[in-house]
Amino acid sequence: QSIDQVEALRELRSDHDNLRREFLATQRHAEDLDRQLADAANAASPYVLFCQRKYDLIRH
């Protein structure tokens, strides 16, 4: 029974290590997506302001 417990503990540690790697990879991917979104918003901002000004001129 002791061997089974040692094997179970080894498997748990291995699973934990795998899950930790997956978590860190997912976290890095989310950070990359956040940066891409911020870059896209910054790139679009001048056009959005231009369109808003044109809309305001037409509306008033």
mmCIF file as Biopython writes it, N, C-alpha, C and O atoms, coordinates in Angstrom:
data_model
#
loop_
_atom_site.group_PDB
_atom_site.id
_atom_site.type_symbol
_atom_site.label_atom_id
_atom_site.label_alt_id
_atom_site.label_comp_id
_atom_site.label_asym_id
_atom_site.label_entity_id
_atom_site.label_seq_id
_atom_site.pdbx_PDB_ins_code
_atom_site.Cartn_x
_atom_site.Cartn_y
_atom_site.Cartn_z
_atom_site.occupancy
_atom_site.B_iso_or_equiv
_atom_site.auth_seq_id
_atom_site.auth_asym_id
_atom_site.pdbx_PDB_model_num
ATOM 1   N N  . GLN A ? 1  ? 0.828   -1.203 0.000   1.0 0.0 1  A 1 
ATOM 2   C CA . GLN A ? 1  ? 0.000   0.000  0.000   1.0 0.0 1  A 1 
ATOM 3   C C  . GLN A ? 1  ? 0.867   1.260  0.000   1.0 0.0 1  A 1 
ATOM 4   O O  . GLN A ? 1  ? 0.484   2.271  -0.588  1.0 0.0 1  A 1 
ATOM 5   N N  . SER A ? 2  ? 2.000   1.210  0.636   1.0 0.0 2  A 1 
ATOM 6   C CA . SER A ? 2  ? 2.905   2.352  0.676   1.0 0.0 2  A 1 
ATOM 7   C C  . SER A ? 2  ? 3.385   2.717  -0.724  1.0 0.0 2  A 1 
ATOM 8   O O  . SER A ? 2  ? 3.530   3.895  -1.054  1.0 0.0 2  A 1 
ATOM 9   N N  . ILE A ? 3  ? 3.631   1.694  -1.545  1.0 0.0 3  A 1 
ATOM 10  C CA . ILE A ? 3  ? 4.072   1.947  -2.924  1.0 0.0 3  A 1 
ATOM 11  C C  . ILE A ? 3  ? 2.970   2.652  -3.703  1.0 0.0 3  A 1 
ATOM 12  O O  . ILE A ? 3  ? 3.252   3.550  -4.498  1.0 0.0 3  A 1 
ATOM 13  N N  . ASP A ? 4  ? 1.705   2.251  -3.481  1.0 0.0 4  A 1 
ATOM 14  C CA . ASP A ? 4  ? 0.576   2.907  -4.139  1.0 0.0 4  A 1 
ATOM 15  C C  . ASP A ? 4  ? 0.486   4.371  -3.731  1.0 0.0 4  A 1 
ATOM 16  O O  . ASP A ? 4  ? 0.201   5.235  -4.561  1.0 0.0 4  A 1 
ATOM 17  N N  . GLN A ? 5  ? 0.726   4.647  -2.467  1.0 0.0 5  A 1 
ATOM 18  C CA . GLN A ? 5  ? 0.668   6.035  -1.993  1.0 0.0 5  A 1 
ATOM 19  C C  . GLN A ? 5  ? 1.791   6.866  -2.599  1.0 0.0 5  A 1 
ATOM 20  O O  . GLN A ? 5  ? 1.583   8.020  -2.976  1.0 0.0 5  A 1 
ATOM 21  N N  . VAL A ? 6  ? 2.972   6.283  -2.691  1.0 0.0 6  A 1 
ATOM 22  C CA . VAL A ? 6  ? 4.111   6.984  -3.298  1.0 0.0 6  A 1 
ATOM 23  C C  . VAL A ? 6  ? 3.813   7.272  -4.768  1.0 0.0 6  A 1 
ATOM 24  O O  . VAL A ? 6  ? 4.085   8.368  -5.257  1.0 0.0 6  A 1 
ATOM 25  N N  . GLU A ? 7  ? 3.259   6.293  -5.462  1.0 0.0 7  A 1 
ATOM 26  C CA . GLU A ? 7  ? 2.914   6.469  -6.876  1.0 0.0 7  A 1 
ATOM 27  C C  . GLU A ? 7  ? 1.820   7.523  -7.035  1.0 0.0 7  A 1 
ATOM 28  O O  . GLU A ? 7  ? 1.887   8.352  -7.942  1.0 0.0 7  A 1 
ATOM 29  N N  . ALA A ? 8  ? 0.823   7.496  -6.168  1.0 0.0 8  A 1 
ATOM 30  C CA . ALA A ? 8  ? -0.251  8.491  -6.229  1.0 0.0 8  A 1 
ATOM 31  C C  . ALA A ? 8  ? 0.304   9.890  -5.985  1.0 0.0 8  A 1 
ATOM 32  O O  . ALA A ? 8  ? -0.086  10.842 -6.661  1.0 0.0 8  A 1 
ATOM 33  N N  . LEU A ? 9  ? 1.206   10.013 -5.028  1.0 0.0 9  A 1 
ATOM 34  C CA . LEU A ? 9  ? 1.816   11.311 -4.749  1.0 0.0 9  A 1 
ATOM 35  C C  . LEU A ? 9  ? 2.639   11.786 -5.942  1.0 0.0 9  A 1 
ATOM 36  O O  . LEU A ? 9  ? 2.610   12.968 -6.286  1.0 0.0 9  A 1 
ATOM 37  N N  . ARG A ? 10 ? 3.367   10.878 -6.570  1.0 0.0 10 A 1 
ATOM 38  C CA . ARG A ? 10 ? 4.158   11.227 -7.750  1.0 0.0 10 A 1 
ATOM 39  C C  . ARG A ? 10 ? 3.250   11.725 -8.874  1.0 0.0 10 A 1 
ATOM 40  O O  . ARG A ? 10 ? 3.554   12.718 -9.534  1.0 0.0 10 A 1 
ATOM 41  N N  . GLU A ? 11 ? 2.140   11.030 -9.084  1.0 0.0 11 A 1 
ATOM 42  C CA . GLU A ? 11 ? 1.190   11.438 -10.121 1.0 0.0 11 A 1 
ATOM 43  C C  . GLU A ? 11 ? 0.577   12.796 -9.800  1.0 0.0 11 A 1 
ATOM 44  O O  . GLU A ? 11 ? 0.417   13.632 -10.689 1.0 0.0 11 A 1 
ATOM 45  N N  . LEU A ? 12 ? 0.235   13.017 -8.534  1.0 0.0 12 A 1 
ATOM 46  C CA . LEU A ? 12 ? -0.318  14.314 -8.140  1.0 0.0 12 A 1 
ATOM 47  C C  . LEU A ? 12 ? 0.676   15.443 -8.384  1.0 0.0 12 A 1 
ATOM 48  O O  . LEU A ? 12 ? 0.305   16.511 -8.871  1.0 0.0 12 A 1 
ATOM 49  N N  . ARG A ? 13 ? 1.925   15.203 -8.048  1.0 0.0 13 A 1 
ATOM 50  C CA . ARG A ? 13 ? 2.956   16.225 -8.274  1.0 0.0 13 A 1 
ATOM 51  C C  . ARG A ? 13 ? 3.134   16.497 -9.763  1.0 0.0 13 A 1 
ATOM 52  O O  . ARG A ? 13 ? 3.284   17.644 -10.185 1.0 0.0 13 A 1 
ATOM 53  N N  . SER A ? 14 ? 3.115   15.434 -10.545 1.0 0.0 14 A 1 
ATOM 54  C CA . SER A ? 14 ? 3.242   15.582 -11.996 1.0 0.0 14 A 1 
ATOM 55  C C  . SER A ? 14 ? 2.053   16.366 -12.560 1.0 0.0 14 A 1 
ATOM 56  O O  . SER A ? 14 ? 2.227   17.273 -13.374 1.0 0.0 14 A 1 
ATOM 57  N N  . ASP A ? 15 ? 0.846   16.006 -12.117 1.0 0.0 15 A 1 
ATOM 58  C CA . ASP A ? 15 ? -0.354  16.732 -12.553 1.0 0.0 15 A 1 
ATOM 59  C C  . ASP A ? 15 ? -0.273  18.198 -12.150 1.0 0.0 15 A 1 
ATOM 60  O O  . ASP A ? 15 ? -0.621  19.088 -12.926 1.0 0.0 15 A 1 
ATOM 61  N N  . HIS A ? 16 ? 0.187   18.437 -10.933 1.0 0.0 16 A 1 
ATOM 62  C CA . HIS A ? 16 ? 0.318   19.810 -10.447 1.0 0.0 16 A 1 
ATOM 63  C C  . HIS A ? 16 ? 1.300   20.592 -11.317 1.0 0.0 16 A 1 
ATOM 64  O O  . HIS A ? 16 ? 1.024   21.728 -11.701 1.0 0.0 16 A 1 
ATOM 65  N N  . ASP A ? 17 ? 2.433   19.989 -11.622 1.0 0.0 17 A 1 
ATOM 66  C CA . ASP A ? 17 ? 3.429   20.657 -12.465 1.0 0.0 17 A 1 
ATOM 67  C C  . ASP A ? 17 ? 2.862   20.967 -13.848 1.0 0.0 17 A 1 
ATOM 68  O O  . ASP A ? 17 ? 3.076   22.055 -14.382 1.0 0.0 17 A 1 
ATOM 69  N N  . ASN A ? 18 ? 2.138   20.007 -14.423 1.0 0.0 18 A 1 
ATOM 70  C CA . ASN A ? 18 ? 1.535   20.221 -15.743 1.0 0.0 18 A 1 
ATOM 71  C C  . ASN A ? 18 ? 0.501   21.338 -15.703 1.0 0.0 18 A 1 
ATOM 72  O O  . ASN A ? 18 ? 0.474   22.200 -16.582 1.0 0.0 18 A 1 
ATOM 73  N N  . LEU A ? 19 ? -0.346  21.318 -14.683 1.0 0.0 19 A 1 
ATOM 74  C CA . LEU A ? 19 ? -1.365  22.362 -14.557 1.0 0.0 19 A 1 
ATOM 75  C C  . LEU A ? 19 ? -0.731  23.729 -14.334 1.0 0.0 19 A 1 
ATOM 76  O O  . LEU A ? 19 ? -1.206  24.733 -14.864 1.0 0.0 19 A 1 
ATOM 77  N N  . ARG A ? 20 ? 0.327   23.764 -13.559 1.0 0.0 20 A 1 
ATOM 78  C CA . ARG A ? 20 ? 1.030   25.030 -13.310 1.0 0.0 20 A 1 
ATOM 79  C C  . ARG A ? 20 ? 1.608   25.588 -14.611 1.0 0.0 20 A 1 
ATOM 80  O O  . ARG A ? 20 ? 1.510   26.787 -14.869 1.0 0.0 20 A 1 
ATOM 81  N N  . ARG A ? 21 ? 2.211   24.718 -15.433 1.0 0.0 21 A 1 
ATOM 82  C CA . ARG A ? 21 ? 2.744   25.160 -16.732 1.0 0.0 21 A 1 
ATOM 83  C C  . ARG A ? 21 ? 1.626   25.692 -17.622 1.0 0.0 21 A 1 
ATOM 84  O O  . ARG A ? 21 ? 1.777   26.735 -18.259 1.0 0.0 21 A 1 
ATOM 85  N N  . GLU A ? 22 ? 0.508   24.976 -17.663 1.0 0.0 22 A 1 
ATOM 86  C CA . GLU A ? 22 ? -0.636  25.415 -18.473 1.0 0.0 22 A 1 
ATOM 87  C C  . GLU A ? 22 ? -1.166  26.761 -17.983 1.0 0.0 22 A 1 
ATOM 88  O O  . GLU A ? 22 ? -1.484  27.640 -18.785 1.0 0.0 22 A 1 
ATOM 89  N N  . PHE A ? 23 ? -1.259  26.914 -16.667 1.0 0.0 23 A 1 
ATOM 90  C CA . PHE A ? 23 ? -1.740  28.166 -16.092 1.0 0.0 23 A 1 
ATOM 91  C C  . PHE A ? 23 ? -0.834  29.321 -16.486 1.0 0.0 23 A 1 
ATOM 92  O O  . PHE A ? 23 ? -1.314  30.372 -16.912 1.0 0.0 23 A 1 
ATOM 93  N N  . LEU A ? 24 ? 0.476   29.135 -16.347 1.0 0.0 24 A 1 
ATOM 94  C CA . LEU A ? 24 ? 1.418   30.205 -16.676 1.0 0.0 24 A 1 
ATOM 95  C C  . LEU A ? 24 ? 1.366   30.547 -18.164 1.0 0.0 24 A 1 
ATOM 96  O O  . LEU A ? 24 ? 1.444   31.719 -18.533 1.0 0.0 24 A 1 
ATOM 97  N N  . ALA A ? 25 ? 1.234   29.533 -19.020 1.0 0.0 25 A 1 
ATOM 98  C CA . ALA A ? 25 ? 1.125   29.781 -20.459 1.0 0.0 25 A 1 
ATOM 99  C C  . ALA A ? 25 ? -0.154  30.552 -20.774 1.0 0.0 25 A 1 
ATOM 100 O O  . ALA A ? 25 ? -0.141  31.470 -21.594 1.0 0.0 25 A 1 
ATOM 101 N N  . THR A ? 26 ? -1.248  30.184 -20.130 1.0 0.0 26 A 1 
ATOM 102 C CA . THR A ? 26 ? -2.521  30.877 -20.339 1.0 0.0 26 A 1 
ATOM 103 C C  . THR A ? 26 ? -2.444  32.310 -19.835 1.0 0.0 26 A 1 
ATOM 104 O O  . THR A ? 26 ? -2.976  33.225 -20.464 1.0 0.0 26 A 1 
ATOM 105 N N  . GLN A ? 27 ? -1.786  32.503 -18.708 1.0 0.0 27 A 1 
ATOM 106 C CA . GLN A ? 27 ? -1.614  33.847 -18.154 1.0 0.0 27 A 1 
ATOM 107 C C  . GLN A ? 27 ? -0.791  34.720 -19.106 1.0 0.0 27 A 1 
ATOM 108 O O  . GLN A ? 27 ? -1.135  35.880 -19.333 1.0 0.0 27 A 1 
ATOM 109 N N  . ARG A ? 28 ? 0.286   34.175 -19.658 1.0 0.0 28 A 1 
ATOM 110 C CA . ARG A ? 28 ? 1.101   34.928 -20.620 1.0 0.0 28 A 1 
ATOM 111 C C  . ARG A ? 28 ? 0.286   35.271 -21.861 1.0 0.0 28 A 1 
ATOM 112 O O  . ARG A ? 28 ? 0.386   36.380 -22.386 1.0 0.0 28 A 1 
ATOM 113 N N  . HIS A ? 29 ? -0.519  34.322 -22.329 1.0 0.0 29 A 1 
ATOM 114 C CA . HIS A ? 29 ? -1.354  34.561 -23.511 1.0 0.0 29 A 1 
ATOM 115 C C  . HIS A ? 29 ? -2.366  35.676 -23.231 1.0 0.0 29 A 1 
ATOM 116 O O  . HIS A ? 29 ? -2.586  36.538 -24.082 1.0 0.0 29 A 1 
ATOM 117 N N  . ALA A ? 30 ? -2.973  35.665 -22.061 1.0 0.0 30 A 1 
ATOM 118 C CA . ALA A ? 30 ? -3.933  36.717 -21.691 1.0 0.0 30 A 1 
ATOM 119 C C  . ALA A ? 30 ? -3.241  38.079 -21.646 1.0 0.0 30 A 1 
ATOM 120 O O  . ALA A ? 30 ? -3.813  39.078 -22.084 1.0 0.0 30 A 1 
ATOM 121 N N  . GLU A ? 31 ? -2.023  38.128 -21.124 1.0 0.0 31 A 1 
ATOM 122 C CA . GLU A ? 31 ? -1.276  39.391 -21.089 1.0 0.0 31 A 1 
ATOM 123 C C  . GLU A ? 31 ? -0.964  39.871 -22.504 1.0 0.0 31 A 1 
ATOM 124 O O  . GLU A ? 31 ? -1.043  41.067 -22.785 1.0 0.0 31 A 1 
ATOM 125 N N  . ASP A ? 32 ? -0.611  38.944 -23.395 1.0 0.0 32 A 1 
ATOM 126 C CA . ASP A ? 32 ? -0.364  39.306 -24.796 1.0 0.0 32 A 1 
ATOM 127 C C  . ASP A ? 32 ? -1.626  39.871 -25.442 1.0 0.0 32 A 1 
ATOM 128 O O  . ASP A ? 32 ? -1.568  40.871 -26.157 1.0 0.0 32 A 1 
ATOM 129 N N  . LEU A ? 33 ? -2.763  39.229 -25.190 1.0 0.0 33 A 1 
ATOM 130 C CA . LEU A ? 33 ? -4.028  39.715 -25.748 1.0 0.0 33 A 1 
ATOM 131 C C  . LEU A ? 33 ? -4.384  41.093 -25.196 1.0 0.0 33 A 1 
ATOM 132 O O  . LEU A ? 33 ? -4.881  41.944 -25.933 1.0 0.0 33 A 1 
ATOM 133 N N  . ASP A ? 34 ? -4.136  41.320 -23.913 1.0 0.0 34 A 1 
ATOM 134 C CA . ASP A ? 34 ? -4.379  42.643 -23.326 1.0 0.0 34 A 1 
ATOM 135 C C  . ASP A ? 34 ? -3.538  43.705 -24.017 1.0 0.0 34 A 1 
ATOM 136 O O  . ASP A ? 34 ? -4.027  44.796 -24.310 1.0 0.0 34 A 1 
ATOM 137 N N  . ARG A ? 35 ? -2.269  43.388 -24.278 1.0 0.0 35 A 1 
ATOM 138 C CA . ARG A ? 35 ? -1.389  44.340 -24.970 1.0 0.0 35 A 1 
ATOM 139 C C  . ARG A ? 35 ? -1.888  44.607 -26.385 1.0 0.0 35 A 1 
ATOM 140 O O  . ARG A ? 35 ? -1.903  45.753 -26.835 1.0 0.0 35 A 1 
ATOM 141 N N  . GLN A ? 36 ? -2.296  43.554 -27.086 1.0 0.0 36 A 1 
ATOM 142 C CA . GLN A ? 36 ? -2.813  43.724 -28.446 1.0 0.0 36 A 1 
ATOM 143 C C  . GLN A ? 36 ? -4.070  44.587 -28.448 1.0 0.0 36 A 1 
ATOM 144 O O  . GLN A ? 36 ? -4.237  45.443 -29.317 1.0 0.0 36 A 1 
ATOM 145 N N  . LEU A ? 37 ? -4.939  44.368 -27.492 1.0 0.0 37 A 1 
ATOM 146 C CA . LEU A ? 37 ? -6.169  45.149 -27.397 1.0 0.0 37 A 1 
ATOM 147 C C  . LEU A ? 37 ? -5.860  46.612 -27.116 1.0 0.0 37 A 1 
ATOM 148 O O  . LEU A ? 37 ? -6.463  47.499 -27.720 1.0 0.0 37 A 1 
ATOM 149 N N  . ALA A ? 38 ? -4.932  46.871 -26.210 1.0 0.0 38 A 1 
ATOM 150 C CA . ALA A ? 38 ? -4.547  48.250 -25.901 1.0 0.0 38 A 1 
ATOM 151 C C  . ALA A ? 38 ? -3.929  48.913 -27.124 1.0 0.0 38 A 1 
ATOM 152 O O  . ALA A ? 38 ? -4.224  50.073 -27.411 1.0 0.0 38 A 1 
ATOM 153 N N  . ASP A ? 39 ? -3.077  48.195 -27.849 1.0 0.0 39 A 1 
ATOM 154 C CA . ASP A ? 39 ? -2.467  48.746 -29.063 1.0 0.0 39 A 1 
ATOM 155 C C  . ASP A ? 39 ? -3.531  49.069 -30.110 1.0 0.0 39 A 1 
ATOM 156 O O  . ASP A ? 39 ? -3.475  50.116 -30.754 1.0 0.0 39 A 1 
ATOM 157 N N  . ALA A ? 40 ? -4.494  48.175 -30.277 1.0 0.0 40 A 1 
ATOM 158 C CA . ALA A ? 40 ? -5.565  48.401 -31.250 1.0 0.0 40 A 1 
ATOM 159 C C  . ALA A ? 40 ? -6.415  49.606 -30.855 1.0 0.0 40 A 1 
ATOM 160 O O  . ALA A ? 40 ? -6.786  50.411 -31.709 1.0 0.0 40 A 1 
ATOM 161 N N  . ALA A ? 41 ? -6.721  49.730 -29.577 1.0 0.0 41 A 1 
ATOM 162 C CA . ALA A ? 41 ? -7.512  50.875 -29.109 1.0 0.0 41 A 1 
ATOM 163 C C  . ALA A ? 41 ? -6.748  52.177 -29.331 1.0 0.0 41 A 1 
ATOM 164 O O  . ALA A ? 41 ? -7.333  53.176 -29.747 1.0 0.0 41 A 1 
ATOM 165 N N  . ASN A ? 42 ? -5.457  52.170 -29.058 1.0 0.0 42 A 1 
ATOM 166 C CA . ASN A ? 42 ? -4.649  53.370 -29.281 1.0 0.0 42 A 1 
ATOM 167 C C  . ASN A ? 42 ? -4.579  53.722 -30.762 1.0 0.0 42 A 1 
ATOM 168 O O  . ASN A ? 42 ? -4.623  54.898 -31.122 1.0 0.0 42 A 1 
ATOM 169 N N  . ALA A ? 43 ? -4.473  52.723 -31.612 1.0 0.0 43 A 1 
ATOM 170 C CA . ALA A ? 43 ? -4.413  52.967 -33.050 1.0 0.0 43 A 1 
ATOM 171 C C  . ALA A ? 43 ? -5.749  53.495 -33.573 1.0 0.0 43 A 1 
ATOM 172 O O  . ALA A ? 43 ? -5.767  54.325 -34.482 1.0 0.0 43 A 1 
ATOM 173 N N  . ALA A ? 44 ? -6.853  53.031 -33.019 1.0 0.0 44 A 1 
ATOM 174 C CA . ALA A ? 44 ? -8.178  53.431 -33.491 1.0 0.0 44 A 1 
ATOM 175 C C  . ALA A ? 44 ? -8.623  54.772 -32.927 1.0 0.0 44 A 1 
ATOM 176 O O  . ALA A ? 44 ? -9.508  55.413 -33.495 1.0 0.0 44 A 1 
ATOM 177 N N  . SER A ? 45 ? -8.040  55.200 -31.845 1.0 0.0 45 A 1 
ATOM 178 C CA . SER A ? 45 ? -8.500  56.401 -31.148 1.0 0.0 45 A 1 
ATOM 179 C C  . SER A ? 45 ? -8.587  57.641 -32.038 1.0 0.0 45 A 1 
ATOM 180 O O  . SER A ? 45 ? -9.615  58.318 -32.004 1.0 0.0 45 A 1 
ATOM 181 N N  . PRO A ? 46 ? -7.564  57.979 -32.834 1.0 0.0 46 A 1 
ATOM 182 C CA . PRO A ? 46 ? -7.675  59.179 -33.676 1.0 0.0 46 A 1 
ATOM 183 C C  . PRO A ? 46 ? -8.838  59.089 -34.666 1.0 0.0 46 A 1 
ATOM 184 O O  . PRO A ? 46 ? -9.521  60.084 -34.907 1.0 0.0 46 A 1 
ATOM 185 N N  . TYR A ? 47 ? -9.067  57.915 -35.235 1.0 0.0 47 A 1 
ATOM 186 C CA . TYR A ? 47 ? -10.162 57.753 -36.181 1.0 0.0 47 A 1 
ATOM 187 C C  . TYR A ? 47 ? -11.512 57.902 -35.483 1.0 0.0 47 A 1 
ATOM 188 O O  . TYR A ? 47 ? -12.432 58.518 -36.022 1.0 0.0 47 A 1 
ATOM 189 N N  . VAL A ? 48 ? -11.623 57.342 -34.296 1.0 0.0 48 A 1 
ATOM 190 C CA . VAL A ? 48 ? -12.866 57.466 -33.526 1.0 0.0 48 A 1 
ATOM 191 C C  . VAL A ? 48 ? -13.142 58.934 -33.213 1.0 0.0 48 A 1 
ATOM 192 O O  . VAL A ? 48 ? -14.275 59.395 -33.348 1.0 0.0 48 A 1 
ATOM 193 N N  . LEU A ? 49 ? -12.117 59.663 -32.799 1.0 0.0 49 A 1 
ATOM 194 C CA . LEU A ? 49 ? -12.296 61.094 -32.512 1.0 0.0 49 A 1 
ATOM 195 C C  . LEU A ? 49 ? -12.695 61.855 -33.766 1.0 0.0 49 A 1 
ATOM 196 O O  . LEU A ? 49 ? -13.567 62.722 -33.709 1.0 0.0 49 A 1 
ATOM 197 N N  . PHE A ? 50 ? -12.070 61.546 -34.897 1.0 0.0 50 A 1 
ATOM 198 C CA . PHE A ? 50 ? -12.413 62.185 -36.167 1.0 0.0 50 A 1 
ATOM 199 C C  . PHE A ? 50 ? -13.885 61.940 -36.509 1.0 0.0 50 A 1 
ATOM 200 O O  . PHE A ? 50 ? -14.615 62.869 -36.855 1.0 0.0 50 A 1 
ATOM 201 N N  . CYS A ? 51 ? -14.305 60.686 -36.408 1.0 0.0 51 A 1 
ATOM 202 C CA . CYS A ? 51 ? -15.702 60.347 -36.713 1.0 0.0 51 A 1 
ATOM 203 C C  . CYS A ? 51 ? -16.657 61.033 -35.744 1.0 0.0 51 A 1 
ATOM 204 O O  . CYS A ? 51 ? -17.722 61.498 -36.151 1.0 0.0 51 A 1 
ATOM 205 N N  . GLN A ? 52 ? -16.291 61.101 -34.479 1.0 0.0 52 A 1 
ATOM 206 C CA . GLN A ? 52 ? -17.144 61.758 -33.492 1.0 0.0 52 A 1 
ATOM 207 C C  . GLN A ? 52 ? -17.299 63.235 -33.821 1.0 0.0 52 A 1 
ATOM 208 O O  . GLN A ? 52 ? -18.401 63.776 -33.731 1.0 0.0 52 A 1 
ATOM 209 N N  . ARG A ? 53 ? -16.196 63.898 -34.205 1.0 0.0 53 A 1 
ATOM 210 C CA . ARG A ? 53 ? -16.276 65.320 -34.580 1.0 0.0 53 A 1 
ATOM 211 C C  . ARG A ? 53 ? -17.173 65.512 -35.792 1.0 0.0 53 A 1 
ATOM 212 O O  . ARG A ? 53 ? -18.002 66.421 -35.806 1.0 0.0 53 A 1 
ATOM 213 N N  . LYS A ? 54 ? -17.019 64.670 -36.811 1.0 0.0 54 A 1 
ATOM 214 C CA . LYS A ? 54 ? -17.860 64.767 -38.014 1.0 0.0 54 A 1 
ATOM 215 C C  . LYS A ? 54 ? -19.328 64.546 -37.653 1.0 0.0 54 A 1 
ATOM 216 O O  . LYS A ? 54 ? -20.202 65.266 -38.136 1.0 0.0 54 A 1 
ATOM 217 N N  . TYR A ? 55 ? -19.595 63.579 -36.827 1.0 0.0 55 A 1 
ATOM 218 C CA . TYR A ? 55 ? -20.962 63.296 -36.403 1.0 0.0 55 A 1 
ATOM 219 C C  . TYR A ? 55 ? -21.546 64.491 -35.655 1.0 0.0 55 A 1 
ATOM 220 O O  . TYR A ? 55 ? -22.689 64.884 -35.889 1.0 0.0 55 A 1 
ATOM 221 N N  . ASP A ? 56 ? -20.747 65.067 -34.750 1.0 0.0 56 A 1 
ATOM 222 C CA . ASP A ? 56 ? -21.214 66.227 -33.986 1.0 0.0 56 A 1 
ATOM 223 C C  . ASP A ? 56 ? -21.503 67.407 -34.899 1.0 0.0 56 A 1 
ATOM 224 O O  . ASP A ? 56 ? -22.474 68.129 -34.671 1.0 0.0 56 A 1 
ATOM 225 N N  . LEU A ? 57 ? -20.681 67.628 -35.936 1.0 0.0 57 A 1 
ATOM 226 C CA . LEU A ? 57 ? -20.905 68.730 -36.875 1.0 0.0 57 A 1 
ATOM 227 C C  . LEU A ? 57 ? -22.204 68.531 -37.651 1.0 0.0 57 A 1 
ATOM 228 O O  . LEU A ? 57 ? -22.960 69.481 -37.856 1.0 0.0 57 A 1 
ATOM 229 N N  . ILE A ? 58 ? -22.459 67.314 -38.075 1.0 0.0 58 A 1 
ATOM 230 C CA . ILE A ? 58 ? -23.673 67.021 -38.841 1.0 0.0 58 A 1 
ATOM 231 C C  . ILE A ? 58 ? -24.907 67.140 -37.956 1.0 0.0 58 A 1 
ATOM 232 O O  . ILE A ? 58 ? -25.953 67.613 -38.400 1.0 0.0 58 A 1 
ATOM 233 N N  . ARG A ? 59 ? -24.785 66.721 -36.731 1.0 0.0 59 A 1 
ATOM 234 C CA . ARG A ? 59 ? -25.915 66.691 -35.810 1.0 0.0 59 A 1 
ATOM 235 C C  . ARG A ? 59 ? -26.311 68.081 -35.343 1.0 0.0 59 A 1 
ATOM 236 O O  . ARG A ? 59 ? -27.484 68.321 -35.059 1.0 0.0 59 A 1 
ATOM 237 N N  . HIS A ? 60 ? -25.359 69.002 -35.259 1.0 0.0 60 A 1 
ATOM 238 C CA . HIS A ? 60 ? -25.668 70.330 -34.711 1.0 0.0 60 A 1 
ATOM 239 C C  . HIS A ? 60 ? -25.841 71.352 -35.785 1.0 0.0 60 A 1 
ATOM 240 O O  . HIS A ? 60 ? -26.104 72.518 -35.492 1.0 0.0 60 A 1 
#
